Amino acid sequence: METPAIAAVKTWRPDLRISVLAEPRFASVLEDNPNITEIISSGGLGATSLELRRRKFSVVFNQHGGPRSAMLTGASGSPWRVGWKGYQYSFLYNVQVPDAEEFYSRSAVHTIEHRISQFYWTGLPRGPIPQTQIFPQIDAQQLISQKLAYRGISRGEGYAVLQPGARLSGMRWPVSDFVEIARWLKTTRGIASVVNCGAQDGEVASQIRDQMRNCAMIADQMNIRELVALISGARLFVGNDSGPAHIASALQRPTVVIFGRTDPAQWRPLHLESRVVSTGAEFSHPRGDKAILSGQPRSISSISLDEVREACVQVLGPEL
């Protein structure tokens, strides 16, 4: 979600050196991004603060907004420290950006719009927002191709990636419905399915493996580089609102995302080859990066197979 703002700034000012501070486990999402000069690994608060101060950045933008990132922004010693006003420790910023309601005159904004508002406020001309971008690594793609070939799946023939897991139970479409999607894709389209079942899916991992082992390949746990490589070769991604869904969108893959207790207005994929299936939940937005569920006419489990299949048809095209 950070890459559109970075691309917009770099396009406007190609002369700028743009450094991104990221946690090591997420840094691979930004590998080989041509708009980024360097990725700085975030470590302990003290060591990271000293590293930022040593580099003497002309300006620091806190795109996260949390207390730790605010403290790092303040500790950077930059003459211009940019963050949203009214957030925790906002006194550490000497450039305070209005939040979404004030800036856009509407409370419900996409997280990409929310992030880029800091750059609009400080001089970036408004214009079309670039797409999210991720750049798969060749070595990771080769490794994934080998793993798929071992299971009889060719990257050239294409496959679907299914994501039955999600952070909260109210965000998970039933595993049994993902089973039916895998069977439907194989029967009607000849598309094999690969299921991403990561360490964060521990609560439902055994259920996924038990129910889906006979209709899909259950991928071994992967790091982010491998997951990016896997999704980059997919003909289709179908999953709950989750990190892998954002990766699929950034890779411009045909994507269907199922929303339960999170707000599509904030988190939906923005590229054209994507569809959202939601419960019709309603949200209030106390600030640009927050949404509070205020009403949900049905649970995520009540989303029908027909709704998700229709969304898949819309991004895949009609059967031949």
VEXFIFI-465447 format. One record per residue (C-alpha): residue number from 0; residue in one letter; chain; x, y, z. Coordinates in Angstrom, 1 decimal. Layout:
BEGIN
NUM, A, A, X, Y, Z $
...
This chain:
BEGIN
0, M, A, 0.0, 0.0, 0.0 $
1, E, A, 3.0, 2.3, 0.3 $
2, T, A, 4.3, 1.8, -3.3 $
3, P, A, 1.8, 4.2, -5.0 $
4, A, A, 2.8, 7.2, -2.9 $
5, I, A, 6.5, 6.4, -3.5 $
6, A, A, 6.0, 6.0, -7.3 $
7, A, A, 4.1, 9.3, -7.4 $
8, V, A, 6.8, 11.2, -5.6 $
9, K, A, 9.6, 9.7, -7.6 $
10, T, A, 7.8, 10.4, -10.9 $
11, W, A, 7.4, 14.0, -9.9 $
12, R, A, 10.9, 14.4, -8.5 $
13, P, A, 13.3, 11.9, -10.1 $
14, D, A, 16.2, 13.6, -8.4 $
15, L, A, 15.1, 12.5, -4.9 $
16, R, A, 16.7, 9.7, -3.0 $
17, I, A, 13.9, 7.8, -1.2 $
18, S, A, 14.8, 5.5, 1.7 $
19, V, A, 12.2, 3.3, 3.3 $
20, L, A, 12.4, 2.0, 6.9 $
21, A, A, 10.8, -1.4, 7.2 $
22, E, A, 10.7, -4.4, 9.5 $
23, P, A, 13.0, -7.1, 8.1 $
24, R, A, 10.2, -9.6, 7.7 $
25, F, A, 8.4, -7.3, 5.3 $
26, A, A, 11.3, -5.7, 3.5 $
27, S, A, 11.2, -8.2, 0.6 $
28, V, A, 8.0, -6.7, -0.6 $
29, L, A, 10.0, -3.7, -1.6 $
30, E, A, 12.9, -5.5, -3.3 $
31, D, A, 14.0, -4.2, -6.7 $
32, N, A, 11.5, -1.4, -6.6 $
33, P, A, 13.1, 1.1, -9.0 $
34, N, A, 11.6, 4.0, -7.1 $
35, I, A, 13.4, 3.2, -3.8 $
36, T, A, 17.0, 4.1, -3.3 $
37, E, A, 17.5, 1.9, -0.2 $
38, I, A, 15.6, -0.2, 2.4 $
39, I, A, 16.7, 0.4, 6.0 $
40, S, A, 16.0, -2.5, 8.4 $
41, S, A, 14.2, -1.5, 11.6 $
42, G, A, 15.8, -3.0, 14.7 $
43, G, A, 15.8, -1.9, 18.3 $
44, L, A, 14.4, 1.6, 19.0 $
45, G, A, 17.8, 3.0, 20.2 $
46, A, A, 19.9, 1.6, 17.4 $
47, T, A, 17.4, 2.5, 14.7 $
48, S, A, 17.1, 6.0, 16.1 $
49, L, A, 20.8, 6.5, 15.9 $
50, E, A, 21.0, 5.1, 12.4 $
51, L, A, 18.3, 7.5, 11.2 $
52, R, A, 20.0, 10.5, 12.9 $
53, R, A, 23.3, 9.5, 11.3 $
54, R, A, 21.9, 9.7, 7.8 $
55, K, A, 20.6, 13.3, 8.3 $
56, F, A, 17.5, 13.0, 6.1 $
57, S, A, 16.1, 16.2, 4.7 $
58, V, A, 12.6, 15.1, 5.5 $
59, V, A, 11.0, 12.2, 7.3 $
60, F, A, 7.4, 11.0, 6.7 $
61, N, A, 5.7, 8.8, 9.2 $
62, Q, A, 3.5, 6.7, 7.0 $
63, H, A, 2.6, 4.3, 9.8 $
64, G, A, 1.2, 6.6, 12.4 $
65, G, A, 1.8, 4.4, 15.5 $
66, P, A, 3.8, 5.4, 18.6 $
67, R, A, 7.0, 3.6, 17.8 $
68, S, A, 7.2, 5.2, 14.3 $
69, A, A, 6.4, 8.6, 15.8 $
70, M, A, 9.3, 8.2, 18.2 $
71, L, A, 11.6, 7.2, 15.4 $
72, T, A, 10.5, 10.2, 13.4 $
73, G, A, 11.2, 12.5, 16.3 $
74, A, A, 14.6, 10.9, 17.0 $
75, S, A, 15.6, 11.2, 13.4 $
76, G, A, 16.6, 14.8, 13.9 $
77, S, A, 15.3, 15.7, 10.5 $
78, P, A, 14.5, 19.4, 10.0 $
79, W, A, 11.1, 18.4, 8.6 $
80, R, A, 9.1, 15.7, 10.3 $
81, V, A, 5.7, 14.9, 8.7 $
82, G, A, 2.8, 13.1, 10.3 $
83, W, A, -1.0, 13.3, 10.8 $
84, K, A, -2.2, 15.7, 13.4 $
85, G, A, -4.1, 14.3, 16.3 $
86, Y, A, -2.3, 11.0, 16.3 $
87, Q, A, -0.4, 9.7, 19.3 $
88, Y, A, 2.8, 11.7, 19.9 $
89, S, A, 1.9, 14.1, 17.1 $
90, F, A, 3.8, 16.8, 19.0 $
91, L, A, 6.9, 15.2, 17.5 $
92, Y, A, 5.9, 16.4, 14.0 $
93, N, A, 6.6, 20.0, 12.9 $
94, V, A, 4.5, 19.4, 9.8 $
95, Q, A, 1.1, 18.1, 10.8 $
96, V, A, -1.2, 16.9, 8.0 $
97, P, A, -5.0, 17.0, 8.4 $
98, D, A, -6.7, 13.6, 8.7 $
99, A, A, -9.0, 12.2, 6.0 $
100, E, A, -12.2, 14.0, 6.9 $
101, E, A, -10.6, 17.4, 6.8 $
102, F, A, -8.3, 16.7, 3.9 $
103, Y, A, -10.7, 15.0, 1.5 $
104, S, A, -14.0, 16.2, 3.0 $
105, R, A, -15.1, 12.6, 3.5 $
106, S, A, -14.2, 10.1, 6.2 $
107, A, A, -14.1, 6.9, 4.2 $
108, V, A, -10.9, 6.9, 2.1 $
109, H, A, -8.8, 4.1, 0.8 $
110, T, A, -5.6, 3.5, 2.8 $
111, I, A, -3.6, 4.4, -0.3 $
112, E, A, -5.4, 7.8, -0.4 $
113, H, A, -4.8, 8.2, 3.3 $
114, R, A, -1.0, 7.6, 2.9 $
115, I, A, -0.5, 9.8, -0.1 $
116, S, A, -2.2, 12.8, 1.6 $
117, Q, A, 1.0, 13.5, 3.5 $
118, F, A, 2.8, 14.0, 0.1 $
119, Y, A, -0.1, 16.1, -1.4 $
120, W, A, 0.0, 18.3, 1.7 $
121, T, A, 3.8, 18.9, 1.3 $
122, G, A, 3.8, 19.7, -2.4 $
123, L, A, 3.2, 16.6, -4.5 $
124, P, A, 0.7, 17.7, -7.3 $
125, R, A, -2.5, 15.8, -7.2 $
126, G, A, -3.1, 13.5, -10.0 $
127, P, A, -3.9, 9.8, -10.9 $
128, I, A, -2.6, 7.5, -8.2 $
129, P, A, -0.2, 4.8, -9.5 $
130, Q, A, -1.0, 1.2, -9.0 $
131, T, A, 0.6, -0.9, -6.2 $
132, Q, A, 3.7, -2.7, -7.3 $
133, I, A, 5.8, -5.7, -6.3 $
134, F, A, 8.7, -7.2, -8.2 $
135, P, A, 9.1, -11.0, -8.0 $
136, Q, A, 12.6, -12.3, -7.5 $
137, I, A, 14.0, -14.7, -10.2 $
138, D, A, 15.5, -17.1, -7.7 $
139, A, A, 12.3, -17.3, -5.8 $
140, Q, A, 10.3, -17.9, -9.0 $
141, Q, A, 12.7, -20.7, -9.9 $
142, L, A, 12.3, -22.4, -6.5 $
143, I, A, 8.5, -22.2, -6.7 $
144, S, A, 8.4, -23.6, -10.2 $
145, Q, A, 10.4, -26.6, -9.0 $
146, K, A, 8.0, -27.1, -6.0 $
147, L, A, 5.0, -26.9, -8.3 $
148, A, A, 6.5, -29.2, -10.9 $
149, Y, A, 7.1, -31.8, -8.2 $
150, R, A, 3.4, -31.8, -7.6 $
151, G, A, 2.5, -31.9, -11.3 $
152, I, A, 1.6, -28.2, -11.7 $
153, S, A, 3.2, -26.1, -14.4 $
154, R, A, 3.6, -22.4, -14.1 $
155, G, A, 3.1, -22.2, -17.9 $
156, E, A, -0.3, -23.8, -17.7 $
157, G, A, -1.4, -21.6, -14.8 $
158, Y, A, -3.0, -22.3, -11.5 $
159, A, A, -5.2, -20.5, -8.9 $
160, V, A, -3.9, -19.5, -5.4 $
161, L, A, -6.5, -19.8, -2.7 $
162, Q, A, -6.2, -18.0, 0.7 $
163, P, A, -8.7, -19.6, 3.2 $
164, G, A, -6.9, -18.1, 6.2 $
165, A, A, -7.3, -14.6, 7.7 $
166, R, A, -6.4, -12.8, 11.0 $
167, L, A, -9.8, -13.1, 12.6 $
168, S, A, -12.6, -15.7, 12.4 $
169, G, A, -15.1, -13.0, 11.2 $
170, M, A, -12.8, -12.4, 8.2 $
171, R, A, -12.8, -16.1, 7.1 $
172, W, A, -15.1, -17.5, 4.4 $
173, P, A, -15.7, -21.2, 5.3 $
174, V, A, -13.0, -23.6, 4.3 $
175, S, A, -15.7, -25.9, 2.9 $
176, D, A, -16.6, -23.2, 0.4 $
177, F, A, -13.0, -22.9, -0.7 $
178, V, A, -13.0, -26.6, -1.3 $
179, E, A, -16.0, -26.1, -3.7 $
180, I, A, -14.2, -23.3, -5.5 $
181, A, A, -11.1, -25.5, -6.0 $
182, R, A, -13.3, -28.3, -7.4 $
183, W, A, -15.2, -25.9, -9.7 $
184, L, A, -12.1, -24.3, -11.1 $
185, K, A, -10.6, -27.7, -11.9 $
186, T, A, -13.9, -29.1, -13.4 $
187, T, A, -14.9, -26.1, -15.5 $
188, R, A, -11.6, -24.4, -16.2 $
189, G, A, -9.0, -27.1, -15.8 $
190, I, A, -7.2, -24.8, -13.3 $
191, A, A, -5.4, -26.5, -10.4 $
192, S, A, -5.5, -24.8, -7.1 $
193, V, A, -2.6, -24.1, -4.7 $
194, V, A, -3.6, -23.2, -1.1 $
195, N, A, -1.5, -20.8, 0.9 $
196, C, A, -1.6, -22.0, 4.5 $
197, G, A, 0.9, -19.9, 6.6 $
198, A, A, 2.1, -19.8, 10.2 $
199, Q, A, -0.5, -17.1, 10.9 $
200, D, A, -3.3, -19.5, 10.0 $
201, G, A, -2.6, -21.9, 12.9 $
202, E, A, -6.2, -21.6, 14.2 $
203, V, A, -7.6, -23.1, 11.0 $
204, A, A, -4.5, -24.8, 9.5 $
205, S, A, -5.6, -28.4, 10.4 $
206, Q, A, -9.0, -27.8, 9.0 $
207, I, A, -7.6, -26.4, 5.8 $
208, R, A, -5.2, -29.4, 5.4 $
209, D, A, -7.9, -32.0, 6.2 $
210, Q, A, -10.6, -30.6, 3.9 $
211, M, A, -8.5, -29.4, 1.0 $
212, R, A, -5.8, -32.0, 0.6 $
213, N, A, -7.8, -34.0, -2.0 $
214, C, A, -8.7, -31.0, -4.2 $
215, A, A, -5.7, -28.7, -4.1 $
216, M, A, -2.0, -28.5, -3.4 $
217, I, A, -1.3, -27.3, 0.1 $
218, A, A, 1.8, -25.2, -0.2 $
219, D, A, 4.6, -25.5, 2.4 $
220, Q, A, 5.0, -22.5, 4.6 $
221, M, A, 6.7, -19.8, 2.6 $
222, N, A, 8.5, -16.6, 3.3 $
223, I, A, 7.2, -13.4, 1.6 $
224, R, A, 9.6, -13.7, -1.3 $
225, E, A, 8.3, -17.2, -2.1 $
226, L, A, 4.7, -16.2, -1.6 $
227, V, A, 5.2, -13.3, -4.1 $
228, A, A, 6.8, -15.7, -6.6 $
229, L, A, 3.9, -18.1, -6.2 $
230, I, A, 1.2, -15.5, -6.7 $
231, S, A, 3.0, -13.9, -9.6 $
232, G, A, 2.4, -17.0, -11.7 $
233, A, A, -1.3, -17.4, -10.8 $
234, R, A, -4.1, -17.1, -13.3 $
235, L, A, -6.4, -16.2, -10.4 $
236, F, A, -6.3, -15.4, -6.7 $
237, V, A, -9.3, -16.0, -4.5 $
238, G, A, -9.0, -15.2, -0.8 $
239, N, A, -10.1, -13.4, 2.3 $
240, D, A, -9.0, -9.8, 3.0 $
241, S, A, -5.4, -10.5, 4.0 $
242, G, A, -1.8, -9.7, 3.2 $
243, P, A, -1.7, -12.2, 0.3 $
244, A, A, -4.7, -10.5, -1.3 $
245, H, A, -2.8, -7.2, -1.4 $
246, I, A, 0.2, -9.0, -2.9 $
247, A, A, -2.0, -10.4, -5.7 $
248, S, A, -3.4, -7.0, -6.4 $
249, A, A, 0.1, -5.5, -6.5 $
250, L, A, 1.2, -8.2, -9.0 $
251, Q, A, -1.8, -7.3, -11.2 $
252, R, A, -3.2, -10.8, -11.0 $
253, P, A, -7.0, -11.4, -11.5 $
254, T, A, -8.2, -11.2, -7.9 $
255, V, A, -11.3, -11.9, -5.9 $
256, V, A, -11.3, -10.7, -2.3 $
257, I, A, -14.0, -11.7, 0.2 $
258, F, A, -14.7, -9.2, 2.9 $
259, G, A, -16.4, -9.8, 6.3 $
260, R, A, -15.5, -7.5, 9.2 $
261, T, A, -13.1, -5.2, 7.3 $
262, D, A, -14.0, -2.3, 5.1 $
263, P, A, -13.7, -2.7, 1.3 $
264, A, A, -13.7, 1.1, 1.0 $
265, Q, A, -10.3, 1.1, 2.8 $
266, W, A, -8.8, -2.2, 1.7 $
267, R, A, -10.2, -3.3, -1.7 $
268, P, A, -7.8, -3.9, -4.6 $
269, L, A, -7.8, -0.9, -6.9 $
270, H, A, -6.6, -2.6, -10.2 $
271, L, A, -9.2, -3.3, -12.9 $
272, E, A, -8.9, -7.1, -12.8 $
273, S, A, -10.3, -7.5, -9.3 $
274, R, A, -13.6, -8.0, -7.7 $
275, V, A, -14.9, -7.7, -4.1 $
276, V, A, -17.5, -9.9, -2.5 $
277, S, A, -18.7, -8.5, 0.8 $
278, T, A, -21.4, -8.9, 3.5 $
279, G, A, -22.6, -5.3, 3.0 $
280, A, A, -21.2, -4.3, 6.4 $
281, E, A, -21.4, -0.7, 7.4 $
282, F, A, -18.5, 1.2, 9.1 $
283, S, A, -17.8, 4.4, 10.9 $
284, H, A, -14.4, 6.1, 10.3 $
285, P, A, -13.0, 8.0, 13.3 $
286, R, A, -9.8, 8.7, 11.3 $
287, G, A, -8.3, 7.8, 8.0 $
288, D, A, -6.6, 4.6, 9.0 $
289, K, A, -9.4, 3.3, 11.2 $
290, A, A, -12.8, 1.7, 10.5 $
291, I, A, -15.2, 0.5, 13.2 $
292, L, A, -17.9, -2.0, 12.3 $
293, S, A, -21.3, -0.4, 12.9 $
294, G, A, -23.6, -2.9, 11.2 $
295, Q, A, -23.4, -6.2, 9.5 $
296, P, A, -26.6, -7.5, 7.8 $
297, R, A, -25.1, -11.0, 7.4 $
298, S, A, -22.0, -13.0, 8.4 $
299, I, A, -19.2, -13.9, 6.0 $
300, S, A, -20.3, -17.5, 6.1 $
301, S, A, -23.6, -16.5, 4.4 $
302, I, A, -21.8, -15.3, 1.3 $
303, S, A, -22.8, -17.8, -1.3 $
304, L, A, -20.7, -19.9, -3.7 $
305, D, A, -22.6, -18.4, -6.6 $
306, E, A, -21.5, -14.9, -5.5 $
307, V, A, -17.8, -15.9, -5.5 $
308, R, A, -18.0, -18.0, -8.6 $
309, E, A, -19.6, -15.1, -10.5 $
310, A, A, -16.8, -12.8, -9.4 $
311, C, A, -14.3, -15.3, -10.6 $
312, V, A, -16.0, -15.5, -14.0 $
313, Q, A, -15.9, -11.7, -14.2 $
314, V, A, -12.1, -11.6, -13.9 $
315, L, A, -11.3, -14.8, -15.8 $
316, G, A, -13.8, -14.2, -18.6 $
317, P, A, -16.5, -16.6, -19.9 $
318, E, A, -15.8, -20.3, -20.4 $
319, L, A, -14.5, -21.3, -23.8 $
